[in-house]
Amino acid sequence: MPQQLNLLPGRYAVCRLAADAPTPPWIGAGPLTCTTRTAHELSVLCQAANVPPGVCAESDWIALQVAGPLEFSAVGVLTSILQPLADAAIPVFVISTFDTDYVLLKQEALHAAKIALVAAGHTVARGAW
């Protein structure tokens, strides 16, 4: 199932805060932010430049947006993207929203990801790579 992928601007960080931590104001706005709370943690995805020192964070992620909106009945969208990346040994972090999916990968893997995704039949917005 070929997909159109769009590279979002900026670099991202995935942060881990205490489960009972309030949603931090430093998340800010941007092309993509996300907070997810579980019984064990508060995970935050935001622009890497927004993360203050001392916060447990994994940085230097880039985000690929699957062009949407996607139908909830669509099957295999993520598999069609993640399998070529897995075959190329590229780790990912994935976020799904009501309208679409976002696949984050490390900046240094961008070139290898492009090769794997294009070989699998996916396309990207002009100038996105």
TIMI-2910 file (N, C-alpha, C, CB; in pm, 1 decimal, decimal comma, always signed):
<rs>
+----------+----------+----------+----------+----------+----------+----------+----------+----------+----------+----------+----------+------+
!      n_x !      n_y !      n_z !     ca_x !     ca_y !     ca_z !      c_x !      c_y !      c_z !     cb_x !     cb_y !     cb_z ! resn !
+----------+----------+----------+----------+----------+----------+----------+----------+----------+----------+----------+----------+------+
!    +83,9 !   -117,2 !     +0,0 !     +0,0 !     +0,0 !     +0,0 !    +89,4 !   +124,8 !     +0,0 !    -96,0 !     -0,9 !   +122,1 !  Met !
!   +126,0 !   +176,4 !   -116,2 !   +212,1 !   +294,4 !   -123,5 !   +148,5 !   +416,5 !    -58,0 !   +245,0 !   +325,6 !   -268,0 !  Pro !
!   +230,6 !   +494,2 !    +10,0 !   +183,7 !   +613,3 !    +80,8 !   +266,0 !   +734,8 !    +40,1 !   +191,0 !   +592,4 !   +233,3 !  Gln !
!   +205,0 !   +852,2 !    +52,4 !   +274,1 !   +979,8 !    +37,5 !   +324,8 !  +1018,9 !   +175,8 !   +179,7 !  +1091,3 !    -23,9 !  Gln !
!   +454,2 !  +1045,9 !   +187,2 !   +514,2 !  +1083,8 !   +314,5 !   +566,6 !  +1226,3 !   +305,2 !   +627,7 !   +986,1 !   +353,6 !  Leu !
!   +544,4 !  +1303,6 !   +411,0 !   +589,3 !  +1441,6 !   +417,0 !   +683,2 !  +1457,7 !   +536,0 !   +468,8 !  +1539,2 !   +427,5 !  Asn !
!   +801,7 !  +1512,0 !   +510,8 !   +897,6 !  +1537,0 !   +617,8 !   +860,8 !  +1668,2 !   +685,2 !  +1043,9 !  +1540,8 !   +563,4 !  Leu !
!   +831,1 !  +1661,6 !   +814,9 !   +797,5 !  +1782,7 !   +889,5 !   +925,2 !  +1859,5 !   +923,0 !   +719,2 !  +1748,0 !  +1018,8 !  Leu !
!   +914,5 !  +1991,1 !   +935,6 !  +1033,1 !  +2069,2 !   +971,1 !  +1073,9 !  +2047,1 !  +1116,0 !  +1007,8 !  +2217,3 !   +946,7 !  Pro !
!  +1201,1 !  +2065,9 !  +1142,5 !  +1250,5 !  +2063,6 !  +1279,6 !  +1301,2 !  +1928,2 !  +1324,9 !  +1143,6 !  +2108,1 !  +1371,3 !  Gly !
!  +1359,4 !  +1931,4 !  +1443,3 !  +1407,5 !  +1811,8 !  +1511,4 !  +1325,3 !  +1796,1 !  +1638,2 !  +1561,4 !  +1820,6 !  +1543,2 !  Arg !
!  +1302,2 !  +1671,9 !  +1675,1 !  +1212,7 !  +1642,0 !  +1786,2 !  +1285,0 !  +1568,2 !  +1897,7 !  +1094,4 !  +1559,8 !  +1737,9 !  Tyr !
!  +1225,4 !  +1573,9 !  +2015,9 !  +1273,4 !  +1498,0 !  +2130,9 !  +1155,3 !  +1422,5 !  +2190,5 !  +1340,3 !  +1591,6 !  +2237,4 !  Ala !
!  +1182,4 !  +1303,3 !  +2238,7 !  +1084,4 !  +1223,8 !  +2312,0 !  +1130,7 !  +1226,8 !  +2457,0 !  +1072,4 !  +1074,3 !  +2255,4 !  Val !
!  +1044,3 !  +1274,5 !  +2545,2 !  +1080,9 !  +1295,6 !  +2685,2 !   +998,5 !  +1205,7 !  +2776,0 !  +1061,7 !  +1442,9 !  +2724,7 !  Cys !
!  +1060,0 !  +1168,1 !  +2888,6 !   +991,7 !  +1086,6 !  +2989,3 !   +988,6 !  +1165,3 !  +3118,5 !  +1062,0 !   +948,2 !  +3009,5 !  Arg !
!   +865,0 !  +1187,8 !  +3166,8 !   +843,3 !  +1256,3 !  +3293,0 !   +769,4 !  +1162,9 !  +3387,4 !   +764,5 !  +1388,2 !  +3272,3 !  Leu !
!   +763,4 !  +1200,6 !  +3513,4 !   +691,5 !  +1119,7 !  +3612,1 !   +543,9 !  +1108,9 !  +3573,9 !   +706,2 !  +1180,5 !  +3754,0 !  Ala !
!   +483,9 !   +997,6 !  +3610,1 !   +344,2 !   +972,8 !  +3575,6 !   +250,5 !  +1080,6 !  +3628,8 !   +301,5 !   +838,2 !  +3628,4 !  Ala !
!   +284,9 !  +1139,0 !  +3741,9 !   +197,4 !  +1240,5 !  +3801,1 !   +242,0 !  +1383,1 !  +3770,2 !   +191,0 !  +1221,3 !  +3950,4 !  Asp !
!   +339,5 !  +1399,0 !  +3680,6 !   +386,6 !  +1532,8 !  +3644,7 !   +278,5 !  +1607,7 !  +3567,7 !   +516,2 !  +1524,5 !  +3561,1 !  Ala !
!   +266,8 !  +1738,1 !  +3590,9 !   +173,0 !  +1815,5 !  +3509,4 !   +226,6 !  +1826,6 !  +3366,4 !   +150,0 !  +1957,0 !  +3570,7 !  Pro !
!   +139,1 !  +1852,0 !  +3272,6 !   +182,8 !  +1873,8 !  +3135,8 !   +269,3 !  +1999,5 !  +3134,8 !    +60,9 !  +1886,9 !  +3037,6 !  Thr !
!   +394,1 !  +1987,6 !  +3091,9 !   +486,1 !  +2100,6 !  +3102,5 !   +456,4 !  +2210,4 !  +2999,9 !   +628,8 !  +2052,3 !  +3085,6 !  Pro !
!   +469,4 !  +2336,9 !  +3041,5 !   +442,2 !  +2447,1 !  +2948,9 !   +547,3 !  +2460,0 !  +2838,7 !   +433,9 !  +2576,9 !  +3025,4 !  Pro !
!   +665,7 !  +2401,8 !  +2858,3 !   +771,4 !  +2416,0 !  +2759,7 !   +747,9 !  +2335,1 !  +2632,6 !   +901,0 !  +2376,0 !  +2820,2 !  Trp !
!   +644,7 !  +2253,2 !  +2629,9 !   +615,3 !  +2176,2 !  +2508,1 !   +598,6 !  +2272,0 !  +2390,1 !   +486,8 !  +2089,1 !  +2526,7 !  Ile !
!   +527,2 !  +2380,9 !  +2413,2 !   +507,3 !  +2480,0 !  +2308,8 !   +420,8 !  +2429,2 !  +2195,8 !   +638,9 !  +2524,3 !  +2254,6 !  Gly !
!   +419,8 !  +2506,5 !  +2090,6 !   +344,4 !  +2470,4 !  +1970,6 !   +444,2 !  +2426,4 !  +1865,0 !   +256,3 !  +2589,7 !  +1919,2 !  Ala !
!   +395,5 !  +2376,5 !  +1758,5 !   +483,4 !  +2334,2 !  +1649,7 !   +407,1 !  +2245,4 !  +1555,2 !   +607,6 !  +2261,5 !  +1703,3 !  Gly !
!   +475,4 !  +2195,8 !  +1454,3 !   +408,6 !  +2109,5 !  +1357,6 !   +360,0 !  +1978,5 !  +1418,4 !   +501,3 !  +2080,3 !  +1243,2 !  Pro !
!   +423,9 !  +1936,0 !  +1530,0 !   +385,0 !  +1810,3 !  +1593,8 !   +424,8 !  +1814,4 !  +1740,7 !   +450,6 !  +1688,6 !  +1522,5 !  Leu !
!   +327,3 !  +1799,4 !  +1826,3 !   +351,0 !  +1779,3 !  +1969,1 !   +255,7 !  +1670,4 !  +2014,8 !   +330,7 !  +1912,3 !  +2051,6 !  Thr !
!   +295,0 !  +1600,3 !  +2119,3 !   +210,3 !  +1492,5 !  +2168,7 !   +242,3 !  +1467,2 !  +2314,8 !   +229,4 !  +1363,6 !  +2085,1 !  Cys !
!   +140,4 !  +1445,2 !  +2394,7 !   +158,8 !  +1398,9 !  +2531,9 !    +75,4 !  +1273,1 !  +2550,6 !   +118,8 !  +1509,4 !  +2635,7 !  Thr !
!   +134,5 !  +1176,2 !  +2617,3 !    +64,9 !  +1051,9 !  +2647,1 !    +94,2 !  +1015,0 !  +2791,6 !   +107,7 !   +937,6 !  +2549,6 !  Thr !
!    -12,2 !   +999,5 !  +2869,3 !     +2,5 !   +965,3 !  +3010,2 !    -42,4 !   +821,6 !  +3033,2 !    -78,1 !  +1062,5 !  +3099,1 !  Arg !
!    +41,4 !   +747,2 !  +3105,3 !     +5,0 !   +612,5 !  +3149,0 !    +22,1 !   +607,6 !  +3300,3 !    +92,7 !   +502,1 !  +3077,5 !  Thr !
!     -3,3 !   +493,6 !  +3358,0 !    +16,7 !   +477,3 !  +3501,7 !   +164,7 !   +485,7 !  +3538,3 !    -41,5 !   +343,9 !  +3548,5 !  Ala !
!   +253,5 !   +474,4 !  +3440,6 !   +397,0 !   +467,9 !  +3467,4 !   +476,2 !   +590,0 !  +3424,2 !   +453,2 !   +349,7 !  +3400,8 !  His !
!   +420,1 !   +672,8 !  +3336,2 !   +496,6 !   +785,2 !  +3284,1 !   +407,6 !   +885,8 !  +3212,9 !   +604,3 !   +735,9 !  +3189,8 !  Glu !
!   +465,0 !  +1003,9 !  +3191,7 !   +410,1 !  +1103,2 !  +3100,4 !   +513,8 !  +1116,8 !  +2989,5 !   +379,7 !  +1242,8 !  +3172,8 !  Leu !
!   +477,5 !  +1075,3 !  +2869,4 !   +566,9 !  +1088,9 !  +2755,2 !   +529,8 !  +1215,1 !  +2679,4 !   +559,7 !   +964,1 !  +2662,5 !  Ser !
!   +632,5 !  +1287,8 !  +2637,2 !   +612,1 !  +1412,3 !  +2565,2 !   +696,2 !  +1409,0 !  +2438,9 !   +648,0 !  +1535,1 !  +2653,3 !  Val !
!   +636,5 !  +1445,0 !  +2327,9 !   +709,3 !  +1466,2 !  +2203,5 !   +694,1 !  +1613,1 !  +2168,7 !   +656,8 !  +1373,0 !  +2087,6 !  Leu !
!   +806,1 !  +1679,7 !  +2143,8 !   +802,0 !  +1821,4 !  +2108,3 !   +929,7 !  +1857,6 !  +2033,9 !   +784,4 !  +1910,5 !  +2234,7 !  Cys !
!   +937,4 !  +1981,6 !  +1989,3 !  +1059,3 !  +2030,8 !  +1926,4 !  +1174,1 !  +2015,3 !  +2024,9 !  +1044,0 !  +2179,2 !  +1881,5 !  Gln !
!  +1286,1 !  +1960,7 !  +1979,6 !  +1399,7 !  +1934,9 !  +2067,7 !  +1450,4 !  +2061,9 !  +2133,8 !  +1512,0 !  +1869,4 !  +1990,2 !  Ala !
!  +1442,0 !  +2172,9 !  +2064,1 !  +1491,2 !  +2299,6 !  +2119,6 !  +1410,6 !  +2345,4 !  +2240,6 !  +1488,1 !  +2407,5 !  +2013,0 !  Ala !
!  +1290,5 !  +2293,0 !  +2259,0 !  +1205,4 !  +2333,7 !  +2371,4 !  +1237,7 !  +2261,4 !  +2501,7 !  +1061,3 !  +2310,2 !  +2336,6 !  Asn !
!  +1311,5 !  +2153,0 !  +2495,6 !  +1333,8 !  +2069,3 !  +2613,4 !  +1440,4 !  +2132,5 !  +2703,3 !  +1376,2 !  +1926,1 !  +2571,6 !  Val !
!  +1403,9 !  +2160,1 !  +2828,5 !  +1501,4 !  +2220,2 !  +2919,2 !  +1606,7 !  +2119,5 !  +2964,1 !  +1430,9 !  +2278,5 !  +3040,6 !  Pro !
!  +1723,3 !  +2169,0 !  +3007,2 !  +1827,6 !  +2079,5 !  +3058,7 !  +1775,5 !  +1997,5 !  +3176,7 !  +1952,2 !  +2160,3 !  +3101,1 !  Pro !
!  +1825,1 !  +1877,1 !  +3189,0 !  +1788,8 !  +1792,0 !  +3301,1 !  +1667,7 !  +1703,6 !  +3277,5 !  +1764,2 !  +1875,5 !  +3418,9 !  Gly !
!  +1595,5 !  +1725,0 !  +3168,6 !  +1478,9 !  +1641,5 !  +3138,0 !  +1527,7 !  +1514,1 !  +3068,5 !  +1375,2 !  +1719,0 !  +3047,7 !  Val !
!  +1476,8 !  +1400,2 !  +3112,3 !  +1510,8 !  +1272,9 !  +3049,1 !  +1453,2 !  +1274,0 !  +2907,7 !  +1456,1 !  +1150,8 !  +3132,1 !  Cys !
!  +1541,6 !  +1279,0 !  +2807,7 !  +1494,8 !  +1293,2 !  +2669,9 !  +1585,9 !  +1219,4 !  +2573,3 !  +1486,2 !  +1440,6 !  +2631,2 !  Ala !
!  +1526,9 !  +1174,0 !  +2466,5 !  +1596,8 !  +1114,8 !  +2352,5 !  +1575,0 !  +1212,8 !  +2237,2 !  +1543,5 !   +966,8 !  +2317,6 !  Glu !
!  +1682,3 !  +1272,3 !  +2187,1 !  +1670,0 !  +1379,9 !  +2088,0 !  +1713,6 !  +1336,4 !  +1948,9 !  +1751,6 !  +1499,6 !  +2131,1 !  Ser !
!  +1705,6 !  +1431,5 !  +1857,6 !  +1749,1 !  +1419,8 !  +1718,5 !  +1659,4 !  +1329,1 !  +1635,0 !  +1890,2 !  +1368,4 !  +1713,9 !  Asp !
!  +1530,2 !  +1332,7 !  +1664,1 !  +1431,6 !  +1261,2 !  +1583,6 !  +1379,9 !  +1355,0 !  +1474,6 !  +1314,2 !  +1208,1 !  +1672,4 !  Trp !
!  +1347,0 !  +1298,6 !  +1359,0 !  +1276,7 !  +1370,9 !  +1254,5 !  +1142,5 !  +1301,3 !  +1234,4 !  +1360,2 !  +1376,2 !  +1121,0 !  Ile !
!  +1045,4 !  +1373,7 !  +1179,4 !   +909,9 !  +1319,1 !  +1168,1 !   +863,2 !  +1311,8 !  +1023,7 !   +812,6 !  +1402,9 !  +1249,0 !  Ala !
!   +814,4 !  +1195,5 !   +985,8 !   +749,7 !  +1175,0 !   +856,6 !   +599,9 !  +1162,6 !   +880,2 !   +806,0 !  +1048,3 !   +783,7 !  Leu !
!   +524,4 !  +1245,5 !   +813,3 !   +378,2 !  +1242,4 !   +824,1 !   +322,7 !  +1163,5 !   +706,2 !   +318,1 !  +1387,2 !   +827,7 !  Gln !
!   +236,5 !  +1067,2 !   +734,5 !   +165,5 !   +996,8 !   +628,7 !    +54,0 !  +1089,5 !   +582,6 !   +109,4 !   +857,1 !   +677,7 !  Val !
!    +51,7 !  +1119,8 !   +452,8 !    -50,8 !  +1209,4 !   +401,3 !   -188,1 !  +1150,4 !   +432,7 !    -33,4 !  +1232,4 !   +248,2 !  Ala !
!   -274,0 !  +1230,9 !   +486,1 !   -406,8 !  +1186,2 !   +525,7 !   -510,0 !  +1287,1 !   +482,8 !   -414,3 !  +1163,2 !   +676,4 !  Gly !
!   -627,1 !  +1274,9 !   +537,4 !   -662,5 !  +1181,5 !   +644,0 !   -676,4 !  +1037,7 !   +594,3 !   -791,4 !  +1225,0 !   +709,3 !  Pro !
!   -649,9 !   +946,7 !   +685,4 !   -663,1 !   +804,8 !   +658,8 !   -795,8 !   +755,1 !   +714,6 !   -544,9 !   +726,3 !   +719,4 !  Leu !
!   -853,5 !   +661,6 !   +646,6 !   -977,7 !   +600,4 !   +695,0 !   -945,3 !   +504,0 !   +809,2 !  -1052,3 !   +526,0 !   +579,4 !  Glu !
!  -1030,6 !   +498,7 !   +908,5 !  -1009,1 !   +404,4 !  +1018,2 !  -1014,3 !   +259,7 !   +970,0 !  -1112,9 !   +426,3 !  +1127,6 !  Phe !
!  -1079,1 !   +236,1 !   +858,2 !  -1088,9 !   +100,7 !   +804,5 !   -965,8 !    +60,7 !   +723,0 !  -1212,8 !    +88,7 !   +718,5 !  Ser !
!   -873,3 !   +154,4 !   +699,9 !   -752,4 !   +122,7 !   +623,2 !   -669,6 !    +19,2 !   +698,6 !   -668,4 !   +250,8 !   +596,4 !  Ala !
!   -621,2 !    -79,8 !   +626,3 !   -543,8 !   -188,6 !   +684,7 !   -405,7 !   -190,7 !   +620,5 !   -615,9 !   -325,1 !   +666,1 !  Val !
!   -302,6 !   -204,0 !   +703,1 !   -167,9 !   -223,0 !   +651,9 !    -89,7 !    -96,2 !   +622,8 !   -174,9 !   -301,7 !   +530,3 !  Gly !
!   -143,3 !    +20,7 !   +657,1 !    -73,6 !   +145,6 !   +628,2 !    +61,1 !   +148,6 !   +698,9 !   -158,8 !   +266,5 !   +670,3 !  Val !
!    +60,1 !   +132,1 !   +829,1 !   +186,3 !   +135,8 !   +903,3 !   +278,1 !    +19,9 !   +866,5 !   +158,9 !   +133,8 !  +1052,6 !  Leu !
!   +222,8 !    -96,8 !   +846,3 !   +305,6 !   -211,5 !   +809,2 !   +380,4 !   -184,4 !   +680,2 !   +220,0 !   -337,4 !   +794,8 !  Thr !
!   +313,8 !   -120,1 !   +584,2 !   +378,4 !    -92,9 !   +455,4 !   +495,7 !     +3,3 !   +469,2 !   +277,2 !    -36,1 !   +357,1 !  Ser !
!   +495,3 !    +85,6 !   +573,6 !   +603,7 !   +180,3 !   +599,0 !   +707,2 !   +119,9 !   +693,1 !   +548,6 !   +310,7 !   +657,8 !  Ile !
!   +659,7 !    +56,7 !   +799,3 !   +750,4 !     +6,8 !   +902,4 !   +830,2 !   -115,4 !   +858,3 !   +672,6 !    -26,6 !  +1026,2 !  Leu !
!   +773,5 !   -200,3 !   +775,2 !   +847,1 !   -320,6 !   +732,7 !   +974,2 !   -286,4 !   +655,5 !   +757,7 !   -409,1 !   +646,6 !  Gln !
!   +967,4 !   -195,6 !   +556,7 !  +1092,8 !   -160,8 !   +488,2 !  +1194,9 !    -96,0 !   +581,9 !  +1064,0 !    -66,8 !   +372,1 !  Pro !
!  +1147,4 !    -18,1 !   +678,1 !  +1239,7 !    +42,8 !   +773,2 !  +1300,0 !    -63,2 !   +865,3 !  +1168,0 !   +150,8 !   +855,8 !  Leu !
!  +1220,0 !   -158,4 !   +907,9 !  +1271,8 !   -267,4 !   +990,9 !  +1372,9 !   -351,0 !   +912,1 !  +1156,0 !   -356,9 !  +1041,5 !  Ala !
!  +1342,2 !   -378,4 !   +786,2 !  +1433,9 !   -455,6 !   +702,5 !  +1567,7 !   -383,6 !   +685,6 !  +1370,9 !   -482,1 !   +565,3 !  Asp !
!  +1564,8 !   -250,3 !   +691,8 !  +1686,3 !   -169,7 !   +681,1 !  +1747,7 !   -141,6 !   +818,1 !  +1656,1 !    -38,5 !   +609,9 !  Ala !
!  +1694,1 !   -205,7 !   +923,4 !  +1744,6 !   -190,5 !  +1061,0 !  +1737,9 !    -45,9 !  +1110,3 !  +1888,3 !   -240,1 !  +1069,4 !  Ala !
!  +1627,9 !    +21,8 !  +1076,8 !  +1607,2 !   +160,7 !  +1118,6 !  +1503,4 !   +163,6 !  +1230,2 !  +1562,1 !   +249,8 !   +998,3 !  Ile !
!  +1544,1 !   +201,0 !  +1351,7 !  +1448,6 !   +210,6 !  +1462,5 !  +1352,8 !   +327,6 !  +1441,0 !  +1522,9 !   +226,7 !  +1596,9 !  Pro !
!  +1231,1 !   +312,2 !  +1490,2 !  +1128,7 !   +416,2 !  +1474,3 !  +1053,7 !   +439,1 !  +1604,2 !  +1030,2 !   +378,4 !  +1363,2 !  Val !
!   +987,2 !   +552,1 !  +1608,5 !   +892,2 !   +587,7 !  +1714,5 !   +768,1 !   +631,6 !  +1639,0 !   +948,2 !   +702,6 !  +1814,0 !  Phe !
!   +651,0 !   +578,2 !  +1671,2 !   +530,6 !   +601,5 !  +1592,9 !   +422,1 !   +666,8 !  +1677,9 !   +479,4 !   +470,1 !  +1533,6 !  Val !
!   +353,9 !   +762,1 !  +1617,6 !   +239,2 !   +827,1 !  +1681,1 !   +123,3 !   +823,3 !  +1581,4 !   +273,2 !   +975,5 !  +1724,4 !  Ile !
!     +7,1 !   +787,3 !  +1630,2 !   -112,5 !   +790,0 !  +1546,7 !   -209,5 !   +892,8 !  +1602,1 !   -178,9 !   +650,2 !  +1539,5 !  Ser !
!   -276,1 !   +963,7 !  +1510,3 !   -377,9 !  +1060,9 !  +1548,2 !   -509,4 !  +1021,5 !  +1482,3 !   -336,0 !  +1205,6 !  +1507,5 !  Thr !
!   -609,9 !  +1101,8 !  +1501,1 !   -739,4 !  +1073,9 !  +1439,7 !   -727,2 !  +1069,3 !  +1287,2 !   -842,7 !  +1180,0 !  +1481,9 !  Phe !
!   -647,2 !  +1159,5 !  +1229,9 !   -638,7 !  +1171,9 !  +1084,5 !   -528,7 !  +1092,3 !  +1017,0 !   -620,9 !  +1311,9 !  +1050,3 !  Asp !
!   -416,2 !  +1068,0 !  +1087,1 !   -303,3 !  +1007,7 !  +1018,1 !   -203,1 !   +947,3 !  +1115,0 !   -235,0 !  +1110,2 !   +931,1 !  Thr !
!    -89,6 !   +905,7 !  +1060,3 !    +18,9 !   +847,2 !  +1139,1 !   +145,7 !   +928,0 !  +1115,3 !    +41,0 !   +697,1 !  +1102,5 !  Asp !
!   +232,6 !   +926,1 !  +1215,2 !   +362,5 !   +991,8 !  +1208,1 !   +468,1 !   +888,6 !  +1244,2 !   +369,6 !  +1116,5 !  +1303,1 !  Tyr !
!   +570,4 !   +878,6 !  +1161,7 !   +680,7 !   +786,8 !  +1186,1 !   +804,1 !   +872,6 !  +1211,3 !   +702,3 !   +686,9 !  +1065,3 !  Val !
!   +859,6 !   +858,9 !  +1330,9 !   +979,8 !   +933,3 !  +1365,6 !  +1099,6 !   +840,6 !  +1359,6 !   +967,1 !   +997,1 !  +1505,4 !  Leu !
!  +1208,5 !   +892,8 !  +1309,1 !  +1332,8 !   +818,5 !  +1303,4 !  +1447,0 !   +914,9 !  +1328,7 !  +1349,4 !   +746,3 !  +1167,1 !  Leu !
!  +1562,0 !   +860,9 !  +1360,6 !  +1677,4 !   +943,4 !  +1391,4 !  +1727,3 !  +1013,4 !  +1264,4 !  +1789,6 !   +858,1 !  +1454,5 !  Lys !
!  +1773,3 !  +1135,9 !  +1282,7 !  +1821,8 !  +1216,7 !  +1171,4 !  +1924,7 !  +1141,8 !  +1087,6 !  +1881,7 !  +1346,1 !  +1223,2 !  Gln !
!  +2016,5 !  +1072,6 !  +1153,0 !  +2124,0 !  +1005,8 !  +1078,2 !  +2072,8 !   +890,6 !   +991,6 !  +2229,2 !   +953,5 !  +1174,5 !  Glu !
!  +1948,8 !   +846,5 !  +1013,2 !  +1891,6 !   +736,9 !   +934,9 !  +1810,4 !   +786,4 !   +815,3 !  +1804,0 !   +650,6 !  +1023,6 !  Ala !
!  +1803,3 !   +916,5 !   +797,0 !  +1715,7 !   +971,6 !   +692,7 !  +1750,2 !   +920,3 !   +553,3 !  +1723,1 !  +1122,9 !   +693,8 !  Leu !
!  +1876,4 !   +921,2 !   +515,9 !  +1914,0 !   +876,9 !   +381,9 !  +1878,3 !   +729,4 !   +360,0 !  +2064,2 !   +898,8 !   +359,2 !  His !
!  +1912,1 !   +644,4 !   +456,1 !  +1879,4 !   +501,8 !   +444,4 !  +1728,4 !   +480,5 !   +442,4 !  +1942,4 !   +422,4 !   +560,3 !  Ala !
!  +1655,0 !   +560,4 !   +519,9 !  +1508,7 !   +549,6 !   +521,3 !  +1451,1 !   +585,7 !   +385,4 !  +1448,3 !   +640,2 !   +630,1 !  Ala !
!  +1504,2 !   +691,2 !   +325,1 !  +1456,1 !   +731,0 !   +192,7 !  +1474,2 !   +618,4 !    +92,6 !  +1529,1 !   +856,5 !   +144,4 !  Lys !
!  +1590,8 !   +557,4 !    +91,6 !  +1618,3 !   +447,3 !     -1,0 !  +1519,7 !   +332,9 !    +21,4 !  +1763,4 !   +396,9 !    +15,8 !  Ile !
!  +1499,8 !   +294,8 !   +148,1 !  +1410,1 !   +183,0 !   +179,8 !  +1265,0 !   +214,4 !   +144,9 !  +1420,6 !   +147,6 !   +327,6 !  Ala !
!  +1221,0 !   +334,5 !   +176,0 !  +1080,5 !   +370,7 !   +152,5 !  +1049,7 !   +385,9 !     +3,8 !  +1046,5 !   +500,5 !   +225,6 !  Leu !
!  +1138,1 !   +448,6 !    -70,2 !  +1116,0 !   +463,7 !   -214,1 !  +1119,3 !   +326,8 !   -281,8 !  +1222,3 !   +557,8 !   -276,5 !  Val !
!  +1209,9 !   +240,3 !   -239,9 !  +1216,2 !   +105,1 !   -296,7 !  +1087,9 !    +27,5 !   -269,9 !  +1335,8 !    +28,7 !   -239,4 !  Ala !
!  +1018,6 !    +61,4 !   -160,5 !   +892,5 !     -5,8 !   -126,2 !   +772,8 !    +58,8 !   -195,7 !   +871,3 !     -4,0 !    +25,1 !  Ala !
!   +797,4 !   +161,6 !   -276,8 !   +689,7 !   +222,3 !   -354,2 !   +630,4 !   +348,9 !   -295,8 !   +582,9 !   +124,9 !   -371,3 !  Gly !
!   +681,9 !   +396,4 !   -184,2 !   +629,5 !   +518,2 !   -123,6 !   +686,7 !   +640,9 !   -193,5 !   +661,8 !   +522,2 !    +26,8 !  His !
!   +615,5 !   +751,2 !   -183,5 !   +662,4 !   +877,2 !   -240,3 !   +670,6 !   +981,2 !   -130,0 !   +569,2 !   +925,3 !   -354,5 !  Thr !
!   +746,1 !  +1086,0 !   -159,1 !   +761,6 !  +1194,7 !    -61,5 !   +733,5 !  +1327,1 !   -131,7 !   +905,2 !  +1194,6 !     +2,1 !  Val !
!   +695,8 !  +1426,7 !    -51,3 !   +670,6 !  +1559,1 !   -106,8 !   +799,2 !  +1612,6 !   -168,7 !   +617,3 !  +1656,0 !     +2,2 !  Ala !
!   +784,6 !  +1685,4 !   -278,4 !   +901,1 !  +1744,9 !   -346,0 !   +980,1 !  +1828,7 !   -246,6 !   +857,1 !  +1832,0 !   -467,6 !  Arg !
!  +1109,8 !  +1807,7 !   -241,9 !  +1196,4 !  +1883,8 !   -153,0 !  +1197,9 !  +1835,1 !     -8,9 !  +1155,7 !  +2025,4 !   -155,1 !  Gly !
!  +1123,7 !  +1730,0 !    +20,1 !  +1115,1 !  +1683,2 !   +159,9 !  +1242,6 !  +1612,7 !   +204,2 !   +996,0 !  +1588,7 !   +177,2 !  Ala !
!  +1326,1 !  +1569,5 !   +113,0 !  +1446,2 !  +1496,5 !   +151,9 !  +1565,6 !  +1581,3 !   +123,0 !  +1456,8 !  +1362,0 !    +79,6 !  Trp !
+----------+----------+----------+----------+----------+----------+----------+----------+----------+----------+----------+----------+------+
</rs>
